[in-house]
Amino acid sequence: MPTPLVGKYVSESLDAYAAGLRGVFAEGLAGVYLYGSVAWGAYDPAVSDVDVAILHLSDLTPEQRLALAGLHQDCGRRHAASGLDVSFVPLRLVGTYGEDTLPFYRDGRFHQHGGGDVNMVMWHTLNERGIVVWGPPAADLVPSVDGEKLAENMRRNLAFLSRRMPAYVGSGTEDQVFGVLCLCRSLHTLRTREIADKASAARWALGEVDPRWRPLVERAVTRYEKGDLSGSDPLLEEETEAFAAHLREVAGYPPSPDHTQSG
């Protein structure tokens, strides 16, 4: 059953959700698991999603996709506070980056395509710490992920975040803080081959990054830990994009043509 870290309301919502999934998949449901911040003991209901991996035996039929859309519409009405972020993966794609044809559920919306959050971090967390909502232990279905695959995932993440950072910077302080902490977490896993929560990775990064970037990282993690994510912050606005471009190069990717920076 779900970890008590998510609270009684969310646990009960997950039980009802799993029952609904069993109705859609019948014998085709392989397992329902929690990963992400809940699995790593860093869940904060104020800022964290509840990450869910749905593993099923075979590819979805059109009828199942339609039924899942209806199930999630109902779930969104009755259990919106649970903040579910759900990825659906057939067993043939376990251990891969998935496919764009896979559906996912995020921010209260069921998406018929897009792929969701299927990557090496998800598989590593499921294998190491996956929490069973329904089904056998996650490690029975998900093999371990070696360190180099995790590192390559982080290189991809840093390149993606560098490309996305102008949008984060333009969206305000909350997204700027999120961006800096995700950069730190990616750097942490790239170098240590271990997973950490956002705040812990940022604290680690303070001892690893060049002194130029330490005030930025300190500001981001302090605002995150205090829940101070509103208003504007000139330091975050001015340095976040350059920090992302710097880490992109650290990861071994050439600079994006949109970025010029030093330090």
N, C-alpha and C positions, 0 to 999 in steps of 0.2 A: 504494500500500500504506500501512497505518497508520503514523503518525509514531512514531519510536523513543522519543519522550517517554513513552509509556505502558509501555514495557518489552517485552521479548521474549515473556514469557508472555501478556500481554494482546494483543499483536499477533497471536500465533498463535491465540488464542481468537477474535479478530475474523475472521481468515481462515476458521476453521471455521464461525463463525456466518454469515458471508456465503454460504458454500457451502450451508448449511442453508436460508437464505432463498431462494436461487436454486432449490432443490428445491421449495419451497412455491409460489413465484410463477411459476416458469418464465419465459416471455417477458414477464410482467407487471411484473417488477421494473425500476424506472427507475434507482435508485441507492441506495447505502448510504454514509453520510457521518458523520464525527465533527465535532462542534462543541463549544461550552462551553469548559471550562478547557483541554482539550487543544489546541484551535485557537488559544487566546490565549496559549499558552506558560506557563500557570500550573497545570498538572496536578501534584497531590501525591497519591501513592497512599494516603497515610494519611487524607486527608479528601475527596478528589475522586471524583466519579462519572465514568464514561466515557459522555458524552452521544452518542447515536446517532440519526440521522434516517433513516428508511426511506421512500423515495419510491416509490410504485407507480402504475402507469398508470391503474387504475380501482378502484372501490370493492371492498372485500373480499367474497368470497362466504362463506356459512356454512362451507363445506368448508375454505376457507383459514384462517378464524378458528380452527377446530378444529385444523388442522395447526400453526398458529403456537403455540397453547397447548401442544401436545406438544413442539414444537421448544424452547420456552423452559423447559419443565420439565426437559428433558434438559440444556439450556444451564446452568440453575441448579445442577444436580447436578455438572456437570463443570467449569464455569468461573465459579463464584460469586465468586472473588477479583477478577474483572474489574470488578465493580460497575457493570454496564450500566444505563443509564437510556435507554429506547428509545421514540421516538415514531414512529407509522406515519401517513403522510399521502398520500392520493391526489393526483395532480397537479392536479385541479380545485380543490384547497384550498390550493395553494402561495400564500404571501403573505397568508394569512388567519390568524385565531385558531383555525382548525380547527372541529371539532364534538364534542359530548359522546359521540357514537356511536363515535368512533375508539378503538381499543385502544391500550394502552401497556404497557410492562414496567418495573417499578421495584422495588427492594429484594427482588429474587429472586422476584417474583410477576408473572404475566401477567394483566392486567386486560382483560376483553372490552369495557369501555366506560369512559369518563371523559375521554378527549381527550388525555391526556399533556401535555407541555410545549411546546405549539405556540403561538408568539407572534412578535412582531416581532424580538426579540433573536435567536431561533433563525434566522429567515430572514436577518437582517442578517449574522450570523456565517457562515452557510452561503455566502452570496453573496461575502463578503469573504475568508473564511479556511477554508471548509469543506474538510476532509481526506477524500480519496476512499479508501474501503475497497473499493468496487466501483462501476463505472459511469463516466460522463463527469464532467468537472469540475462541481462543484455550481452554479457560476454559469451553466452552460448551461441549468439547469432552474429556478433561483431568481433572480428579478429583484432589483435593488437596493431597499433600503428607505429612504425619505426621512427626514430628521431629525425632522420633526413626528410621523410615525407612531411613531418610536422614543420620542419624548417622551411621547406619549399612552399608550404601553405602560407607561412608568415611572409616570405618574400613576395608572394602574390598579394597578400593583404596590404603590405606596405606600398606596393605599386598602385593598388586600387585606391587606398586612402589618399595617396598623393594626388591622384586624379580627381578624387571627390572633394578634397579639402576646400577648394574655393566655394563650393556650395555650402559646406558646413560653416565656413567663416561668415558667409552672408546670411546664415539662418539665425545667428544670435549666440549668446553665451552658452546655453545648454548644449548645442551641437558642437561648439568650439571645445568645450570641456570634454565631451564625448570623444571627439576626434583625437585630442591629445592623449587621452587615456588609452584609446584603442591602439594608437601608435606605440605607446610604451608597452602595452601588453604583447603586441606583435614582436617588438624588439626583444622582450624578455624571453619569449618562447624560441625565437630564432637563435638566441645565444645559449640558452640553458636546456632547450628541448623539454621544458616543463611548462605546464599551464598554471597561470595565476589569475586571481581576480584583478579588476582594473586598478583599484587603489594600491594593492600590494605590488603590482607590476610597476606602477608609477613611482612608488617609494624606492623600489629597486633601481629604477632608471636614474634616480637622482645621483647615485653613485657611479653610473656608467656613462652618461652622456657628457659631451663637452660642456664646460662651464657656461657657455653662452645660453644653453637651453635650460639650465636648472631653474632659473626664476619662472619660466613658462610652465615647466612641469610642476613645480611647487604650487603655483597659483591654481593650476587645473585640479590637482588632487585635493588641495585645501577646500576649494569651492565645492567639489564633489562630495567630500566627506561632511561638509556643513550643510549640504543641500541648498547652497546659494547659487542658483542657476539662472537667475533673472537679471535684468538690467544689461548694461554693457560693460566691457572690460577691454581697455585699449591694448593691454599686453597680449591678451588672447587674440584680439583682432589683428594685431600687427605681426605676430610671430608664429602663429599656428601653421600657416601655409608654408612658410620657409622651413619650419621644423619637419613637416611632412616630406618636403622635397629633399632635405638633408638625409633623412632615414631611407628614402627611396634609393639614394646613392649608396648608403651604407649597406643596404641589402644586395647591391650588385646590379641595380638597374640604372640605365643612363638617365640623366635629368630629363624631366618632361619639358617639351618646348615651351610650355606655358610658364615655367619657373626659371628664374635666375636668382641665385642666392649665394651667400658666402658663409663661411664659419663652420 
